[in-house]
């Protein structure tokens, strides 16, 4: 008969499930940070390379306006900077909080312009990841003071 908690009958041994849980708890935030960074970098890069494709998402402004292009370019740079900070582990909680703010802005803009859609809900999921990462204080591969 196995004692509760997933350990084997021998004291001091840890089950494979417990080891996997510990590994996930230890490295999961790193994986989340890197994957969030990849998403942000992907969209930031595309906003910088082809800003005209993204100006339609700028609320209130005409998609052909110069200001809309400038705002898309600025947004692209911010996405890239946050992506680098997340991937490199530079102030990961602050970077995740900034990512969450950017994603909240995106979700609100998409919802106002087109209502709830698969695109909006995908970004809600990415926003959730960013919010989760803001609450993790001790992370592997993160720069600390």
C-alpha positions as CSV (number, residue, x, y, z in Angstrom):
1,X,0.0,0.0,0.0
2,X,1.4,3.4,-1.0
3,X,1.3,6.3,1.4
4,X,-0.5,9.4,0.3
5,X,1.6,12.1,-1.4
6,X,3.0,10.0,-4.2
7,X,6.1,8.7,-2.4
8,X,7.0,5.1,-2.4
9,X,7.0,2.9,0.7
10,X,10.7,3.6,1.2
11,X,11.3,6.8,3.0
12,X,13.2,9.5,1.0
13,X,12.3,8.3,-2.5
14,X,10.3,10.5,-4.8
15,X,8.0,9.2,-7.5
16,X,8.4,9.9,-11.1
17,X,5.2,12.1,-11.0
18,X,6.7,14.1,-8.2
19,X,10.0,14.6,-10.0
20,X,8.1,15.7,-13.1
21,X,6.0,18.1,-11.0
22,X,9.2,19.6,-9.5
23,X,10.8,19.9,-12.9
24,X,7.7,21.6,-14.3
25,X,7.5,24.0,-11.4
26,X,11.2,24.8,-11.7
27,X,11.5,25.2,-15.5
28,X,7.8,26.0,-16.5
29,X,8.2,29.7,-16.0
30,X,11.3,29.7,-18.2
31,X,9.4,27.9,-20.9
32,X,6.5,30.3,-20.5
33,X,8.9,33.3,-20.7
34,X,10.6,32.1,-23.8
35,X,7.4,31.1,-25.6
36,X,5.8,34.5,-24.8
37,X,9.0,36.2,-26.0
38,X,8.7,34.3,-29.3
39,X,5.1,35.4,-29.8
40,X,5.9,39.1,-29.0
41,X,9.1,39.0,-31.2
42,X,7.2,37.5,-34.1
43,X,4.5,40.2,-34.1
44,X,7.0,43.0,-33.3
45,X,9.1,42.0,-36.2
46,X,6.2,41.9,-38.6
47,X,5.0,45.3,-37.4
48,X,8.4,46.7,-38.1
49,X,8.8,45.1,-41.5
50,X,5.3,45.7,-42.9
51,X,3.6,48.4,-40.7
52,X,1.0,49.1,-43.4
53,X,-0.5,45.7,-42.7
54,X,-1.1,46.6,-39.1
55,X,-2.3,50.2,-39.3
56,X,-5.9,49.0,-39.6
57,X,-5.7,47.9,-35.9
58,X,-4.9,51.4,-34.7
59,X,-8.1,52.8,-33.3
60,X,-9.5,56.1,-34.3
61,X,-6.9,56.9,-36.9
62,X,-7.1,56.4,-40.6
63,X,-5.1,53.3,-41.7
64,X,-3.3,55.4,-44.3
65,X,-2.2,58.1,-41.9
66,X,1.4,58.7,-41.2
67,X,0.6,58.8,-37.5
68,X,-0.9,55.3,-37.7
69,X,2.4,54.0,-39.3
70,X,4.5,55.7,-36.6
71,X,2.4,54.2,-33.8
72,X,2.6,50.7,-35.4
73,X,6.4,51.1,-35.7
74,X,6.7,52.2,-32.0
75,X,4.5,49.3,-30.9
76,X,6.7,46.9,-32.9
77,X,9.8,48.2,-31.2
78,X,8.2,47.9,-27.7
79,X,7.2,44.4,-28.5
80,X,10.7,43.5,-29.5
81,X,12.3,45.1,-26.5
82,X,9.9,43.3,-24.1
83,X,10.5,40.0,-26.0
84,X,14.3,40.4,-25.6
85,X,13.9,41.2,-21.9
86,X,11.7,38.1,-21.3
87,X,13.9,35.8,-23.3
88,X,17.1,37.0,-21.6
89,X,15.5,37.0,-18.1
90,X,16.0,40.7,-17.6
91,X,13.6,41.9,-15.0
92,X,11.2,39.1,-16.0
93,X,8.3,40.1,-13.8
94,X,8.4,43.8,-15.0
95,X,8.8,42.6,-18.6
96,X,5.8,40.3,-18.1
97,X,3.8,43.1,-16.6
98,X,4.6,45.3,-19.6
99,X,3.7,42.5,-21.9
100,X,0.4,42.1,-20.1
101,X,-0.4,45.8,-20.5
102,X,0.4,45.6,-24.2
103,X,-1.7,42.5,-24.6
104,X,-4.6,44.1,-22.7
105,X,-4.4,47.1,-25.0
106,X,-4.5,44.7,-28.0
107,X,-7.5,42.7,-26.6
108,X,-9.5,45.9,-25.8
109,X,-8.7,47.3,-29.3
110,X,-9.7,44.1,-31.1
111,X,-12.9,43.7,-29.0
112,X,-14.0,47.3,-29.6
113,X,-13.3,47.0,-33.4
114,X,-14.6,43.5,-34.1
115,X,-16.1,42.0,-31.0
116,X,-15.1,38.7,-29.6
117,X,-13.4,36.5,-32.2
118,X,-10.9,33.7,-32.4
119,X,-8.2,36.3,-32.8
120,X,-9.2,38.2,-29.7
121,X,-9.6,35.0,-27.6
122,X,-6.1,33.8,-28.7
123,X,-4.7,37.1,-27.4
124,X,-6.7,36.7,-24.2
125,X,-4.8,33.4,-23.7
126,X,-1.5,35.0,-24.3
127,X,-2.5,37.8,-21.9
128,X,-3.2,35.1,-19.3
129,X,0.3,33.7,-19.7
130,X,1.8,37.2,-19.3
131,X,-0.3,37.7,-16.1
132,X,0.8,34.4,-14.7
133,X,4.5,35.2,-15.3
134,X,4.1,38.5,-13.3
135,X,3.4,36.5,-10.2
136,X,6.5,34.2,-10.3
137,X,9.2,35.8,-8.2
138,X,11.9,33.1,-8.4
139,X,12.8,31.9,-11.9
140,X,15.6,30.0,-13.4
141,X,17.8,31.8,-16.0
142,X,16.8,35.2,-14.8
143,X,19.1,38.1,-14.0
144,X,19.0,39.1,-10.3
145,X,20.5,41.8,-8.3
